[in-house]
Amino acid sequence: MSSEKKPRVEILQGTLDLILLRALATMGPQHAYGLATRLEQVTEHPLTLNQGTLYPALVRLEQKGWIKGAWQKTEHNREAKYYGITRAGERALEKETEKWRRLAGLVDKLLTDVPN
């Protein structure tokens, strides 16, 4: 078994919003640290969401009305802002998922259908 680390995965611009919306839709309301930790566990890749990446994305999604934040106590009795997806966010998730699938299909086709 190799002890080599997997290379870090860089998220393409615009995909973080989709990832966060999907995570909140499936996991329910989460605070930022819990969300980042859970995504790192689920992806099984070195997907590091630092504060400089995660918080601006959450603010952007909240400003669009796709998520809503509310202050609550964590499991460790600390105050944290929990984010949950809104109905508008669910509609956006559906639309953005479709756009992503079309783009991913196009890129996959271009990479696999290479002329001889």
Biopython code that builds the backbone (N, CA, C, O; Angstrom):
import numpy as np
from Bio.PDB.StructureBuilder import StructureBuilder

atoms = [
    (1, "MET", "N", (0.844, -1.184, 0.000)),
    (1, "MET", "CA", (0.000, 0.000, 0.000)),
    (1, "MET", "C", (0.878, 1.232, 0.000)),
    (1, "MET", "O", (1.848, 1.296, 0.755)),
    (2, "SER", "N", (0.565, 2.192, -0.815)),
    (2, "SER", "CA", (1.356, 3.408, -0.953)),
    (2, "SER", "C", (1.047, 4.385, 0.165)),
    (2, "SER", "O", (-0.105, 4.536, 0.570)),
    (3, "SER", "N", (2.081, 5.045, 0.659)),
    (3, "SER", "CA", (1.881, 6.039, 1.707)),
    (3, "SER", "C", (1.797, 7.443, 1.120)),
    (3, "SER", "O", (1.787, 8.429, 1.857)),
    (4, "GLU", "N", (1.736, 7.532, -0.219)),
    (4, "GLU", "CA", (1.652, 8.829, -0.871)),
    (4, "GLU", "C", (0.306, 9.476, -0.581)),
    (4, "GLU", "O", (-0.733, 8.818, -0.546)),
    (5, "LYS", "N", (0.360, 10.778, -0.375)),
    (5, "LYS", "CA", (-0.878, 11.520, -0.143)),
    (5, "LYS", "C", (-1.541, 11.795, -1.479)),
    (5, "LYS", "O", (-0.874, 11.968, -2.500)),
    (6, "LYS", "N", (-2.880, 11.830, -1.453)),
    (6, "LYS", "CA", (-3.609, 12.216, -2.653)),
    (6, "LYS", "C", (-3.390, 13.705, -2.868)),
    (6, "LYS", "O", (-3.320, 14.462, -1.900)),
    (7, "PRO", "N", (-3.280, 14.137, -4.118)),
    (7, "PRO", "CA", (-3.113, 15.570, -4.353)),
    (7, "PRO", "C", (-4.381, 16.324, -3.935)),
    (7, "PRO", "O", (-5.494, 15.807, -4.027)),
    (8, "ARG", "N", (-4.177, 17.552, -3.477)),
    (8, "ARG", "CA", (-5.313, 18.383, -3.083)),
    (8, "ARG", "C", (-6.190, 18.655, -4.289)),
    (8, "ARG", "O", (-5.701, 18.811, -5.407)),
    (9, "VAL", "N", (-7.472, 18.708, -4.052)),
    (9, "VAL", "CA", (-8.435, 18.994, -5.108)),
    (9, "VAL", "C", (-8.784, 20.473, -5.020)),
    (9, "VAL", "O", (-9.188, 20.968, -3.967)),
    (10, "GLU", "N", (-8.623, 21.169, -6.136)),
    (10, "GLU", "CA", (-9.018, 22.570, -6.190)),
    (10, "GLU", "C", (-10.416, 22.644, -6.766)),
    (10, "GLU", "O", (-10.713, 22.036, -7.795)),
    (11, "ILE", "N", (-11.263, 23.389, -6.097)),
    (11, "ILE", "CA", (-12.640, 23.530, -6.537)),
    (11, "ILE", "C", (-12.704, 24.579, -7.643)),
    (11, "ILE", "O", (-12.174, 25.680, -7.493)),
    (12, "LEU", "N", (-13.344, 24.240, -8.733)),
    (12, "LEU", "CA", (-13.521, 25.186, -9.822)),
    (12, "LEU", "C", (-14.412, 26.334, -9.361)),
    (12, "LEU", "O", (-15.343, 26.135, -8.581)),
    (13, "GLN", "N", (-14.122, 27.513, -9.842)),
    (13, "GLN", "CA", (-14.919, 28.677, -9.481)),
    (13, "GLN", "C", (-16.393, 28.413, -9.804)),
    (13, "GLN", "O", (-16.722, 27.942, -10.893)),
    (14, "GLY", "N", (-17.251, 28.712, -8.874)),
    (14, "GLY", "CA", (-18.682, 28.517, -9.069)),
    (14, "GLY", "C", (-19.204, 27.191, -8.571)),
    (14, "GLY", "O", (-20.410, 27.047, -8.374)),
    (15, "THR", "N", (-18.339, 26.218, -8.359)),
    (15, "THR", "CA", (-18.826, 24.919, -7.904)),
    (15, "THR", "C", (-19.007, 24.849, -6.395)),
    (15, "THR", "O", (-19.764, 24.010, -5.906)),
    (16, "LEU", "N", (-18.329, 25.713, -5.651)),
    (16, "LEU", "CA", (-18.464, 25.684, -4.192)),
    (16, "LEU", "C", (-19.904, 25.979, -3.786)),
    (16, "LEU", "O", (-20.421, 25.349, -2.863)),
    (17, "ASP", "N", (-20.557, 26.915, -4.452)),
    (17, "ASP", "CA", (-21.956, 27.226, -4.134)),
    (17, "ASP", "C", (-22.822, 25.979, -4.306)),
    (17, "ASP", "O", (-23.661, 25.679, -3.457)),
    (18, "LEU", "N", (-22.621, 25.266, -5.390)),
    (18, "LEU", "CA", (-23.378, 24.050, -5.666)),
    (18, "LEU", "C", (-23.119, 22.994, -4.591)),
    (18, "LEU", "O", (-24.050, 22.351, -4.108)),
    (19, "ILE", "N", (-21.858, 22.822, -4.225)),
    (19, "ILE", "CA", (-21.487, 21.839, -3.201)),
    (19, "ILE", "C", (-22.135, 22.190, -1.861)),
    (19, "ILE", "O", (-22.667, 21.315, -1.178)),
    (20, "LEU", "N", (-22.089, 23.463, -1.489)),
    (20, "LEU", "CA", (-22.667, 23.874, -0.207)),
    (20, "LEU", "C", (-24.184, 23.722, -0.202)),
    (20, "LEU", "O", (-24.758, 23.266, 0.787)),
    (21, "LEU", "N", (-24.834, 24.098, -1.295)),
    (21, "LEU", "CA", (-26.282, 23.934, -1.375)),
    (21, "LEU", "C", (-26.677, 22.461, -1.253)),
    (21, "LEU", "O", (-27.615, 22.115, -0.535)),
    (22, "ARG", "N", (-25.955, 21.612, -1.960)),
    (22, "ARG", "CA", (-26.252, 20.167, -1.907)),
    (22, "ARG", "C", (-26.032, 19.622, -0.499)),
    (22, "ARG", "O", (-26.838, 18.838, 0.002)),
    (23, "ALA", "N", (-24.953, 20.034, 0.126)),
    (23, "ALA", "CA", (-24.664, 19.554, 1.486)),
    (23, "ALA", "C", (-25.761, 19.982, 2.456)),
    (23, "ALA", "O", (-26.218, 19.175, 3.265)),
    (24, "LEU", "N", (-26.182, 21.224, 2.384)),
    (24, "LEU", "CA", (-27.227, 21.706, 3.292)),
    (24, "LEU", "C", (-28.573, 21.044, 2.996)),
    (24, "LEU", "O", (-29.366, 20.808, 3.908)),
    (25, "ALA", "N", (-28.829, 20.747, 1.727)),
    (25, "ALA", "CA", (-30.079, 20.073, 1.358)),
    (25, "ALA", "C", (-30.121, 18.659, 1.911)),
    (25, "ALA", "O", (-31.185, 18.180, 2.305)),
    (26, "THR", "N", (-28.983, 17.987, 1.945)),
    (26, "THR", "CA", (-28.959, 16.595, 2.397)),
    (26, "THR", "C", (-28.686, 16.449, 3.891)),
    (26, "THR", "O", (-29.199, 15.527, 4.526)),
    (27, "MET", "N", (-27.881, 17.349, 4.458)),
    (27, "MET", "CA", (-27.483, 17.213, 5.865)),
    (27, "MET", "C", (-28.316, 18.060, 6.810)),
    (27, "MET", "O", (-28.247, 17.876, 8.025)),
    (28, "GLY", "N", (-29.103, 18.985, 6.273)),
    (28, "GLY", "CA", (-29.858, 19.879, 7.133)),
    (28, "GLY", "C", (-28.968, 21.016, 7.609)),
    (28, "GLY", "O", (-27.803, 21.102, 7.220)),
    (29, "PRO", "N", (-29.514, 21.889, 8.451)),
    (29, "PRO", "CA", (-28.758, 23.060, 8.910)),
    (29, "PRO", "C", (-27.429, 22.685, 9.563)),
    (29, "PRO", "O", (-27.349, 21.746, 10.356)),
    (30, "GLN", "N", (-26.395, 23.438, 9.212)),
    (30, "GLN", "CA", (-25.038, 23.193, 9.716)),
    (30, "GLN", "C", (-24.370, 24.527, 10.005)),
    (30, "GLN", "O", (-24.679, 25.541, 9.379)),
    (31, "HIS", "N", (-23.442, 24.512, 10.972)),
    (31, "HIS", "CA", (-22.585, 25.689, 11.136)),
    (31, "HIS", "C", (-21.367, 25.492, 10.241)),
    (31, "HIS", "O", (-21.080, 24.373, 9.816)),
    (32, "ALA", "N", (-20.654, 26.574, 9.956)),
    (32, "ALA", "CA", (-19.584, 26.552, 8.957)),
    (32, "ALA", "C", (-18.521, 25.490, 9.265)),
    (32, "ALA", "O", (-18.126, 24.736, 8.375)),
    (33, "TYR", "N", (-18.063, 25.428, 10.507)),
    (33, "TYR", "CA", (-17.013, 24.469, 10.839)),
    (33, "TYR", "C", (-17.521, 23.033, 10.659)),
    (33, "TYR", "O", (-16.816, 22.188, 10.107)),
    (34, "GLY", "N", (-18.730, 22.766, 11.120)),
    (34, "GLY", "CA", (-19.299, 21.430, 10.971)),
    (34, "GLY", "C", (-19.493, 21.061, 9.514)),
    (34, "GLY", "O", (-19.280, 19.915, 9.120)),
    (35, "LEU", "N", (-19.897, 22.032, 8.721)),
    (35, "LEU", "CA", (-20.089, 21.822, 7.290)),
    (35, "LEU", "C", (-18.768, 21.479, 6.611)),
    (35, "LEU", "O", (-18.693, 20.527, 5.835)),
    (36, "ALA", "N", (-17.734, 22.251, 6.902)),
    (36, "ALA", "CA", (-16.416, 22.005, 6.302)),
    (36, "ALA", "C", (-15.871, 20.640, 6.722)),
    (36, "ALA", "O", (-15.335, 19.899, 5.899)),
    (37, "THR", "N", (-16.010, 20.318, 7.990)),
    (37, "THR", "CA", (-15.516, 19.036, 8.505)),
    (37, "THR", "C", (-16.234, 17.870, 7.841)),
    (37, "THR", "O", (-15.609, 16.893, 7.431)),
    (38, "ARG", "N", (-17.549, 17.984, 7.740)),
    (38, "ARG", "CA", (-18.330, 16.900, 7.154)),
    (38, "ARG", "C", (-18.008, 16.724, 5.663)),
    (38, "ARG", "O", (-17.913, 15.596, 5.179)),
    (39, "LEU", "N", (-17.844, 17.823, 4.946)),
    (39, "LEU", "CA", (-17.504, 17.719, 3.527)),
    (39, "LEU", "C", (-16.138, 17.064, 3.331)),
    (39, "LEU", "O", (-15.955, 16.279, 2.400)),
    (40, "GLU", "N", (-15.183, 17.379, 4.198)),
    (40, "GLU", "CA", (-13.867, 16.741, 4.105)),
    (40, "GLU", "C", (-13.980, 15.245, 4.331)),
    (40, "GLU", "O", (-13.300, 14.467, 3.662)),
    (41, "GLN", "N", (-14.838, 14.824, 5.275)),
    (41, "GLN", "CA", (-15.022, 13.401, 5.563)),
    (41, "GLN", "C", (-15.694, 12.687, 4.390)),
    (41, "GLN", "O", (-15.272, 11.601, 3.993)),
    (42, "VAL", "N", (-16.727, 13.297, 3.848)),
    (42, "VAL", "CA", (-17.520, 12.669, 2.791)),
    (42, "VAL", "C", (-16.738, 12.529, 1.488)),
    (42, "VAL", "O", (-16.865, 11.517, 0.799)),
    (43, "THR", "N", (-15.940, 13.524, 1.144)),
    (43, "THR", "CA", (-15.255, 13.508, -0.141)),
    (43, "THR", "C", (-14.103, 12.521, -0.206)),
    (43, "THR", "O", (-13.713, 12.102, -1.296)),
    (44, "GLU", "N", (-13.554, 12.143, 0.932)),
    (44, "GLU", "CA", (-12.410, 11.229, 0.987)),
    (44, "GLU", "C", (-11.232, 11.753, 0.168)),
    (44, "GLU", "O", (-10.396, 10.976, -0.292)),
    (45, "HIS", "N", (-11.171, 13.038, -0.007)),
    (45, "HIS", "CA", (-10.074, 13.698, -0.709)),
    (45, "HIS", "C", (-9.614, 14.867, 0.143)),
    (45, "HIS", "O", (-10.360, 15.342, 1.000)),
    (46, "PRO", "N", (-8.409, 15.330, -0.079)),
    (46, "PRO", "CA", (-7.947, 16.516, 0.643)),
    (46, "PRO", "C", (-8.664, 17.773, 0.148)),
    (46, "PRO", "O", (-8.063, 18.625, -0.505)),
    (47, "LEU", "N", (-9.922, 17.872, 0.461)),
    (47, "LEU", "CA", (-10.728, 19.038, 0.101)),
    (47, "LEU", "C", (-10.777, 19.939, 1.327)),
    (47, "LEU", "O", (-11.591, 19.736, 2.228)),
    (48, "THR", "N", (-9.917, 20.913, 1.350)),
    (48, "THR", "CA", (-9.832, 21.787, 2.502)),
    (48, "THR", "C", (-10.586, 23.074, 2.218)),
    (48, "THR", "O", (-10.257, 23.821, 1.296)),
    (49, "LEU", "N", (-11.594, 23.313, 3.024)),
    (49, "LEU", "CA", (-12.362, 24.541, 2.906)),
    (49, "LEU", "C", (-11.940, 25.454, 4.050)),
    (49, "LEU", "O", (-12.407, 25.307, 5.179)),
    (50, "ASN", "N", (-11.060, 26.387, 3.749)),
    (50, "ASN", "CA", (-10.610, 27.282, 4.813)),
    (50, "ASN", "C", (-11.597, 28.431, 4.972)),
    (50, "ASN", "O", (-12.498, 28.611, 4.153)),
    (51, "GLN", "N", (-11.412, 29.207, 6.040)),
    (51, "GLN", "CA", (-12.335, 30.302, 6.337)),
    (51, "GLN", "C", (-12.384, 31.330, 5.210)),
    (51, "GLN", "O", (-13.436, 31.909, 4.942)),
    (52, "GLY", "N", (-11.260, 31.554, 4.557)),
    (52, "GLY", "CA", (-11.206, 32.525, 3.470)),
    (52, "GLY", "C", (-11.979, 32.093, 2.237)),
    (52, "GLY", "O", (-12.298, 32.916, 1.379)),
    (53, "THR", "N", (-12.278, 30.813, 2.146)),
    (53, "THR", "CA", (-13.059, 30.277, 1.038)),
    (53, "THR", "C", (-14.515, 30.069, 1.441)),
    (53, "THR", "O", (-15.435, 30.441, 0.713)),
    (54, "LEU", "N", (-14.704, 29.469, 2.609)),
    (54, "LEU", "CA", (-16.034, 29.051, 3.038)),
    (54, "LEU", "C", (-16.939, 30.210, 3.427)),
    (54, "LEU", "O", (-18.075, 30.288, 2.958)),
    (55, "TYR", "N", (-16.455, 31.112, 4.278)),
    (55, "TYR", "CA", (-17.322, 32.180, 4.773)),
    (55, "TYR", "C", (-17.810, 33.121, 3.667)),
    (55, "TYR", "O", (-18.992, 33.467, 3.654)),
    (56, "PRO", "N", (-16.948, 33.545, 2.743)),
    (56, "PRO", "CA", (-17.475, 34.383, 1.649)),
    (56, "PRO", "C", (-18.554, 33.661, 0.832)),
    (56, "PRO", "O", (-19.511, 34.291, 0.381)),
    (57, "ALA", "N", (-18.407, 32.353, 0.641)),
    (57, "ALA", "CA", (-19.407, 31.593, -0.106)),
    (57, "ALA", "C", (-20.729, 31.559, 0.661)),
    (57, "ALA", "O", (-21.797, 31.715, 0.068)),
    (58, "LEU", "N", (-20.659, 31.355, 1.973)),
    (58, "LEU", "CA", (-21.881, 31.338, 2.778)),
    (58, "LEU", "C", (-22.563, 32.706, 2.772)),
    (58, "LEU", "O", (-23.787, 32.792, 2.676)),
    (59, "VAL", "N", (-21.775, 33.765, 2.873)),
    (59, "VAL", "CA", (-22.332, 35.125, 2.817)),
    (59, "VAL", "C", (-22.985, 35.362, 1.459)),
    (59, "VAL", "O", (-24.086, 35.909, 1.387)),
    (60, "ARG", "N", (-22.317, 34.957, 0.387)),
    (60, "ARG", "CA", (-22.845, 35.129, -0.973)),
    (60, "ARG", "C", (-24.178, 34.382, -1.132)),
    (60, "ARG", "O", (-25.134, 34.926, -1.685)),
    (61, "LEU", "N", (-24.236, 33.148, -0.652)),
    (61, "LEU", "CA", (-25.460, 32.356, -0.756)),
    (61, "LEU", "C", (-26.587, 32.962, 0.075)),
    (61, "LEU", "O", (-27.752, 32.939, -0.323)),
    (62, "GLU", "N", (-26.223, 33.502, 1.230)),
    (62, "GLU", "CA", (-27.232, 34.137, 2.080)),
    (62, "GLU", "C", (-27.754, 35.415, 1.425)),
    (62, "GLU", "O", (-28.951, 35.697, 1.485)),
    (63, "GLN", "N", (-26.877, 36.179, 0.811)),
    (63, "GLN", "CA", (-27.287, 37.407, 0.127)),
    (63, "GLN", "C", (-28.201, 37.110, -1.061)),
    (63, "GLN", "O", (-29.087, 37.903, -1.380)),
    (64, "LYS", "N", (-27.985, 35.971, -1.711)),
    (64, "LYS", "CA", (-28.848, 35.573, -2.828)),
    (64, "LYS", "C", (-30.202, 35.048, -2.336)),
    (64, "LYS", "O", (-31.132, 34.885, -3.126)),
    (65, "GLY", "N", (-30.307, 34.786, -1.035)),
    (65, "GLY", "CA", (-31.539, 34.237, -0.484)),
    (65, "GLY", "C", (-31.639, 32.732, -0.626)),
    (65, "GLY", "O", (-32.711, 32.159, -0.435)),
    (66, "TRP", "N", (-30.524, 32.082, -0.961)),
    (66, "TRP", "CA", (-30.528, 30.636, -1.162)),
    (66, "TRP", "C", (-30.316, 29.869, 0.133)),
    (66, "TRP", "O", (-30.690, 28.700, 0.227)),
    (67, "ILE", "N", (-29.720, 30.511, 1.134)),
    (67, "ILE", "CA", (-29.592, 29.926, 2.468)),
    (67, "ILE", "C", (-29.968, 30.999, 3.477)),
    (67, "ILE", "O", (-29.973, 32.190, 3.164)),
    (68, "LYS", "N", (-30.283, 30.563, 4.693)),
    (68, "LYS", "CA", (-30.604, 31.501, 5.759)),
    (68, "LYS", "C", (-29.839, 31.067, 6.994)),
    (68, "LYS", "O", (-29.818, 29.889, 7.351)),
    (69, "GLY", "N", (-29.214, 32.035, 7.637)),
    (69, "GLY", "CA", (-28.439, 31.749, 8.838)),
    (69, "GLY", "C", (-29.176, 32.183, 10.095)),
    (69, "GLY", "O", (-29.897, 33.180, 10.093)),
    (70, "ALA", "N", (-28.988, 31.426, 11.162)),
    (70, "ALA", "CA", (-29.566, 31.754, 12.463)),
    (70, "ALA", "C", (-28.589, 31.314, 13.547)),
    (70, "ALA", "O", (-28.011, 30.230, 13.468)),
    (71, "TRP", "N", (-28.405, 32.163, 14.564)),
    (71, "TRP", "CA", (-27.496, 31.843, 15.657)),
    (71, "TRP", "C", (-28.137, 30.833, 16.593)),
    (71, "TRP", "O", (-29.288, 30.975, 17.006)),
    (72, "GLN", "N", (-27.348, 29.798, 16.917)),
    (72, "GLN", "CA", (-27.807, 28.738, 17.826)),
    (72, "GLN", "C", (-26.619, 28.246, 18.632)),
    (72, "GLN", "O", (-25.472, 28.586, 18.344)),
    (73, "LYS", "N", (-26.909, 27.437, 19.648)),
    (73, "LYS", "CA", (-25.864, 26.792, 20.440)),
    (73, "LYS", "C", (-25.413, 25.517, 19.736)),
    (73, "LYS", "O", (-26.226, 24.761, 19.205)),
    (74, "THR", "N", (-24.088, 25.295, 19.743)),
    (74, "THR", "CA", (-23.541, 24.066, 19.166)),
    (74, "THR", "C", (-23.650, 22.944, 20.189)),
    (74, "THR", "O", (-24.096, 23.148, 21.319)),
    (75, "GLU", "N", (-23.233, 21.759, 19.767)),
    (75, "GLU", "CA", (-23.211, 20.610, 20.678)),
    (75, "GLU", "C", (-22.242, 20.827, 21.839)),
    (75, "GLU", "O", (-22.319, 20.131, 22.851)),
    (76, "HIS", "N", (-21.327, 21.794, 21.696)),
    (76, "HIS", "CA", (-20.364, 22.129, 22.754)),
    (76, "HIS", "C", (-20.752, 23.412, 23.479)),
    (76, "HIS", "O", (-19.926, 24.031, 24.150)),
    (77, "ASN", "N", (-22.015, 23.806, 23.339)),
    (77, "ASN", "CA", (-22.587, 24.951, 24.034)),
    (77, "ASN", "C", (-21.943, 26.285, 23.649)),
    (77, "ASN", "O", (-21.840, 27.196, 24.471)),
    (78, "ARG", "N", (-21.517, 26.387, 22.405)),
    (78, "ARG", "CA", (-20.981, 27.646, 21.876)),
    (78, "ARG", "C", (-21.983, 28.225, 20.892)),
    (78, "ARG", "O", (-22.768, 27.497, 20.284)),
    (79, "GLU", "N", (-21.948, 29.534, 20.745)),
    (79, "GLU", "CA", (-22.810, 30.194, 19.756)),
    (79, "GLU", "C", (-22.187, 30.044, 18.365)),
    (79, "GLU", "O", (-20.995, 30.288, 18.179)),
    (80, "ALA", "N", (-22.989, 29.650, 17.415)),
    (80, "ALA", "CA", (-22.528, 29.531, 16.035)),
    (80, "ALA", "C", (-23.699, 29.821, 15.110)),
    (80, "ALA", "O", (-24.855, 29.592, 15.464)),
    (81, "LYS", "N", (-23.394, 30.320, 13.941)),
    (81, "LYS", "CA", (-24.431, 30.594, 12.958)),
    (81, "LYS", "C", (-24.673, 29.324, 12.156)),
    (81, "LYS", "O", (-23.775, 28.817, 11.484)),
    (82, "TYR", "N", (-25.887, 28.823, 12.236)),
    (82, "TYR", "CA", (-26.280, 27.638, 11.483)),
    (82, "TYR", "C", (-26.964, 28.094, 10.200)),
    (82, "TYR", "O", (-27.800, 28.997, 10.208)),
    (83, "TYR", "N", (-26.594, 27.455, 9.107)),
    (83, "TYR", "CA", (-27.134, 27.795, 7.805)),
    (83, "TYR", "C", (-28.033, 26.666, 7.315)),
    (83, "TYR", "O", (-27.701, 25.488, 7.438)),
    (84, "GLY", "N", (-29.164, 27.045, 6.763)),
    (84, "GLY", "CA", (-30.083, 26.077, 6.178)),
    (84, "GLY", "C", (-30.504, 26.557, 4.802)),
    (84, "GLY", "O", (-30.530, 27.759, 4.535)),
    (85, "ILE", "N", (-30.830, 25.627, 3.939)),
    (85, "ILE", "CA", (-31.232, 25.970, 2.576)),
    (85, "ILE", "C", (-32.680, 26.476, 2.582)),
    (85, "ILE", "O", (-33.511, 25.976, 3.341)),
    (86, "THR", "N", (-32.973, 27.451, 1.749)),
    (86, "THR", "CA", (-34.314, 28.004, 1.614)),
    (86, "THR", "C", (-35.005, 27.363, 0.407)),
    (86, "THR", "O", (-34.390, 26.601, -0.339)),
    (87, "ARG", "N", (-36.280, 27.678, 0.225)),
    (87, "ARG", "CA", (-36.996, 27.175, -0.965)),
    (87, "ARG", "C", (-36.344, 27.708, -2.234)),
    (87, "ARG", "O", (-36.199, 26.981, -3.217)),
    (88, "ALA", "N", (-35.955, 28.973, -2.209)),
    (88, "ALA", "CA", (-35.251, 29.549, -3.370)),
    (88, "ALA", "C", (-33.933, 28.819, -3.595)),
    (88, "ALA", "O", (-33.523, 28.612, -4.737)),
    (89, "GLY", "N", (-33.269, 28.430, -2.513)),
    (89, "GLY", "CA", (-32.025, 27.676, -2.610)),
    (89, "GLY", "C", (-32.246, 26.294, -3.196)),
    (89, "GLY", "O", (-31.421, 25.801, -3.965)),
    (90, "GLU", "N", (-33.349, 25.672, -2.837)),
    (90, "GLU", "CA", (-33.671, 24.356, -3.404)),
    (90, "GLU", "C", (-33.905, 24.460, -4.905)),
    (90, "GLU", "O", (-33.464, 23.597, -5.665)),
    (91, "ARG", "N", (-34.601, 25.518, -5.336)),
    (91, "ARG", "CA", (-34.814, 25.724, -6.779)),
    (91, "ARG", "C", (-33.480, 26.001, -7.472)),
    (91, "ARG", "O", (-33.214, 25.477, -8.554)),
    (92, "ALA", "N", (-32.648, 26.823, -6.844)),
    (92, "ALA", "CA", (-31.332, 27.128, -7.413)),
    (92, "ALA", "C", (-30.478, 25.870, -7.491)),
    (92, "ALA", "O", (-29.758, 25.668, -8.469)),
    (93, "LEU", "N", (-30.552, 25.028, -6.473)),
    (93, "LEU", "CA", (-29.793, 23.773, -6.467)),
    (93, "LEU", "C", (-30.196, 22.903, -7.650)),
    (93, "LEU", "O", (-29.343, 22.327, -8.326)),
    (94, "GLU", "N", (-31.476, 22.813, -7.891)),
    (94, "GLU", "CA", (-31.957, 22.013, -9.024)),
    (94, "GLU", "C", (-31.425, 22.572, -10.348)),
    (94, "GLU", "O", (-30.926, 21.826, -11.190)),
    (95, "LYS", "N", (-31.536, 23.877, -10.519)),
    (95, "LYS", "CA", (-31.089, 24.536, -11.746)),
    (95, "LYS", "C", (-29.572, 24.426, -11.917)),
    (95, "LYS", "O", (-29.088, 24.109, -13.004)),
    (96, "GLU", "N", (-28.826, 24.689, -10.842)),
    (96, "GLU", "CA", (-27.360, 24.644, -10.910)),
    (96, "GLU", "C", (-26.857, 23.219, -11.117)),
    (96, "GLU", "O", (-25.845, 23.012, -11.786)),
    (97, "THR", "N", (-27.552, 22.236, -10.551)),
    (97, "THR", "CA", (-27.178, 20.827, -10.744)),
    (97, "THR", "C", (-27.314, 20.452, -12.212)),
    (97, "THR", "O", (-26.440, 19.793, -12.775)),
    (98, "GLU", "N", (-28.404, 20.871, -12.826)),
    (98, "GLU", "CA", (-28.616, 20.585, -14.249)),
    (98, "GLU", "C", (-27.524, 21.239, -15.098)),
    (98, "GLU", "O", (-26.986, 20.608, -16.007)),
    (99, "LYS", "N", (-27.199, 22.490, -14.809)),
    (99, "LYS", "CA", (-26.134, 23.179, -15.550)),
    (99, "LYS", "C", (-24.804, 22.451, -15.368)),
    (99, "LYS", "O", (-24.056, 22.279, -16.331)),
    (100, "TRP", "N", (-24.507, 22.024, -14.143)),
    (100, "TRP", "CA", (-23.255, 21.320, -13.874)),
    (100, "TRP", "C", (-23.194, 20.010, -14.649)),
    (100, "TRP", "O", (-22.163, 19.680, -15.237)),
    (101, "ARG", "N", (-24.288, 19.268, -14.651)),
    (101, "ARG", "CA", (-24.312, 17.976, -15.360)),
    (101, "ARG", "C", (-24.098, 18.164, -16.861)),
    (101, "ARG", "O", (-23.392, 17.378, -17.493)),
    (102, "ARG", "N", (-24.708, 19.208, -17.432)),
    (102, "ARG", "CA", (-24.487, 19.480, -18.858)),
    (102, "ARG", "C", (-23.023, 19.813, -19.124)),
    (102, "ARG", "O", (-22.425, 19.298, -20.069)),
    (103, "LEU", "N", (-22.453, 20.672, -18.294)),
    (103, "LEU", "CA", (-21.049, 21.055, -18.464)),
    (103, "LEU", "C", (-20.126, 19.854, -18.281)),
    (103, "LEU", "O", (-19.223, 19.635, -19.088)),
    (104, "ALA", "N", (-20.350, 19.074, -17.219)),
    (104, "ALA", "CA", (-19.513, 17.904, -16.954)),
    (104, "ALA", "C", (-19.616, 16.899, -18.102)),
    (104, "ALA", "O", (-18.618, 16.290, -18.487)),
    (105, "GLY", "N", (-20.819, 16.726, -18.647)),
    (105, "GLY", "CA", (-21.011, 15.823, -19.781)),
    (105, "GLY", "C", (-20.257, 16.298, -21.009)),
    (105, "GLY", "O", (-19.647, 15.501, -21.721)),
    (106, "LEU", "N", (-20.302, 17.586, -21.253)),
    (106, "LEU", "CA", (-19.588, 18.166, -22.392)),
    (106, "LEU", "C", (-18.078, 17.973, -22.238)),
    (106, "LEU", "O", (-17.407, 17.541, -23.174)),
    (107, "VAL", "N", (-17.553, 18.291, -21.070)),
    (107, "VAL", "CA", (-16.112, 18.143, -20.829)),
    (107, "VAL", "C", (-15.714, 16.678, -20.954)),
    (107, "VAL", "O", (-14.690, 16.363, -21.559)),
    (108, "ASP", "N", (-16.515, 15.780, -20.387)),
    (108, "ASP", "CA", (-16.214, 14.350, -20.474)),
    (108, "ASP", "C", (-16.206, 13.895, -21.932)),
    (108, "ASP", "O", (-15.332, 13.134, -22.345)),
    (109, "LYS", "N", (-17.168, 14.357, -22.696)),
    (109, "LYS", "CA", (-17.227, 13.993, -24.111)),
    (109, "LYS", "C", (-15.998, 14.487, -24.859)),
    (109, "LYS", "O", (-15.414, 13.766, -25.668)),
    (110, "LEU", "N", (-15.615, 15.726, -24.577)),
    (110, "LEU", "CA", (-14.429, 16.280, -25.234)),
    (110, "LEU", "C", (-13.151, 15.551, -24.845)),
    (110, "LEU", "O", (-12.233, 15.440, -25.658)),
    (111, "LEU", "N", (-13.079, 15.059, -23.631)),
    (111, "LEU", "CA", (-11.883, 14.356, -23.174)),
    (111, "LEU", "C", (-11.823, 12.912, -23.658)),
    (111, "LEU", "O", (-10.736, 12.363, -23.837)),
    (112, "THR", "N", (-12.991, 12.289, -23.873)),
    (112, "THR", "CA", (-12.998, 10.881, -24.262)),
    (112, "THR", "C", (-13.122, 10.673, -25.761)),
    (112, "THR", "O", (-12.650, 9.659, -26.276)),
    (113, "ASP", "N", (-13.736, 11.592, -26.466)),
    (113, "ASP", "CA", (-13.929, 11.443, -27.915)),
    (113, "ASP", "C", (-12.830, 12.178, -28.674)),
    (113, "ASP", "O", (-13.097, 13.071, -29.477)),
    (114, "VAL", "N", (-11.612, 11.789, -28.407)),
    (114, "VAL", "CA", (-10.467, 12.429, -29.071)),
    (114, "VAL", "C", (-10.272, 11.756, -30.431)),
    (114, "VAL", "O", (-10.123, 10.536, -30.507)),
    (115, "PRO", "N", (-10.274, 12.555, -31.507)),
    (115, "PRO", "CA", (-10.080, 11.964, -32.845)),
    (115, "PRO", "C", (-8.675, 11.383, -32.977)),
    (115, "PRO", "O", (-7.730, 11.865, -32.352)),
    (116, "ASN", "N", (-8.551, 10.348, -33.795)),
    (116, "ASN", "CA", (-7.247, 9.704, -34.020)),
    (116, "ASN", "C", (-6.392, 10.489, -34.968)),
    (116, "ASN", "O", (-5.267, 10.086, -35.263)),
]
sb = StructureBuilder()
sb.init_structure("model")
sb.init_model(0)
sb.init_chain("A")
sb.init_seg("    ")
for serial, (resi, resn, name, xyz) in enumerate(atoms, 1):
    if name == "N":
        sb.init_residue(resn, " ", resi, " ")
    sb.init_atom(name, np.array(xyz, "f"), 0.0, 1.0, " ", f" {name:<3s}", serial, name[0])
structure = sb.get_structure()
